[in-house]
Amino acid sequence: MITPTHVASNLIVFYALMHVQNINPNYIDLVLMLGSNLIDLDHLFSRPIYHPKRNPFKTHFIHKNWKIITFFAVLMLFYRPLMFLGIGLIMDFLLDFIYIKREGV
């Protein structure tokens, strides 16, 4: 997926979490959630940088380790200061997975 889709989905989830009573997110949490999109910087090391039929889980060096990163992201959900970073990482991989399944890569 393209970056605006990732950012928009992060903003939608953050807005939804603002209405959950015991979470009380602040702007630092929003920055952490949006900062999780930096994991996509490994796309810049591919040639060509964008290819519509490329599977990011097979070609990008950070995305190849998606199992380890997802494990740590789930662990972050239990530690309040890093919870939104974990949510953002899980959403990034979920959106990439949806993109792969939708495009048939």
C-alpha positions in Angstrom: 0.0 0.0 0.0 1.1 3.5 -0.4 2.1 5.7 2.5 -1.0 8.0 2.6 -3.1 4.9 3.1 -1.0 3.9 6.1 -1.1 7.4 7.6 -4.9 7.7 7.1 -5.5 4.3 8.7 -3.3 5.3 11.7 -5.3 8.5 12.1 -8.6 6.6 12.0 -7.5 4.1 14.6 -6.0 6.8 16.8 -9.3 8.7 16.6 -11.2 5.6 17.5 -8.9 4.9 20.5 -9.5 8.4 21.7 -13.0 7.4 22.6 -12.0 4.4 24.7 -12.2 5.4 28.4 -9.1 4.0 30.0 -6.6 4.6 27.2 -6.4 8.4 27.1 -4.0 8.9 24.2 -2.0 12.1 23.8 0.1 13.6 21.0 3.2 11.6 21.9 1.1 8.5 21.3 0.1 9.9 17.9 3.7 10.6 17.0 4.7 7.0 17.9 1.8 5.6 15.9 2.7 7.7 12.8 6.4 7.0 13.4 5.8 3.3 13.0 5.5 4.1 9.3 9.3 4.6 9.2 9.6 0.8 8.9 8.7 1.4 5.2 12.0 3.2 4.6 13.4 -0.1 3.4 11.4 0.4 0.2 13.9 3.1 -0.7 16.7 0.5 -1.1 14.9 -1.4 -3.8 15.4 -0.8 -7.5 13.0 0.4 -8.8 11.7 2.1 -5.6 8.1 1.4 -6.5 6.9 -1.7 -8.3 3.2 -2.5 -8.1 3.7 -6.3 -8.3 6.5 -6.6 -5.7 5.9 -8.5 -2.5 7.4 -6.4 0.4 7.7 -9.5 2.7 10.1 -11.1 0.2 12.1 -8.2 -1.2 12.5 -5.6 1.6 15.1 -6.4 4.3 13.1 -5.1 7.3 9.9 -6.7 6.1 11.6 -10.0 5.7 11.8 -10.2 9.5 8.1 -9.6 9.9 7.6 -12.4 12.4 10.1 -11.0 14.8 8.9 -7.5 14.5 5.3 -8.5 14.9 6.2 -10.5 18.1 7.8 -7.4 19.6 4.9 -5.3 18.5 2.5 -7.6 20.4 4.8 -7.3 23.4 4.6 -3.5 23.1 0.9 -3.7 23.5 1.4 -4.6 27.2 3.7 -1.7 28.0 1.7 1.6 27.9 4.4 4.0 26.7 5.1 1.9 23.6 1.5 0.6 23.0 0.8 2.9 20.1 4.1 2.0 18.4 3.1 -1.6 18.6 -0.4 -0.8 17.2 1.2 1.1 14.3 3.6 -1.7 13.4 0.9 -4.3 13.5 -1.3 -2.1 11.3 1.5 -1.6 8.8 2.1 -5.3 8.4 -1.7 -5.9 8.2 -2.1 -3.3 5.4 0.8 -4.7 3.5 -0.7 -8.2 3.8 -4.1 -6.9 2.6 -2.3 -5.2 -0.4 -0.5 -8.5 -1.3 -3.8 -10.5 -1.2 -5.7 -7.9 -3.1 -3.1 -7.5 -5.9 -2.4 -11.2 -6.1 1.3 -10.7 -5.7 
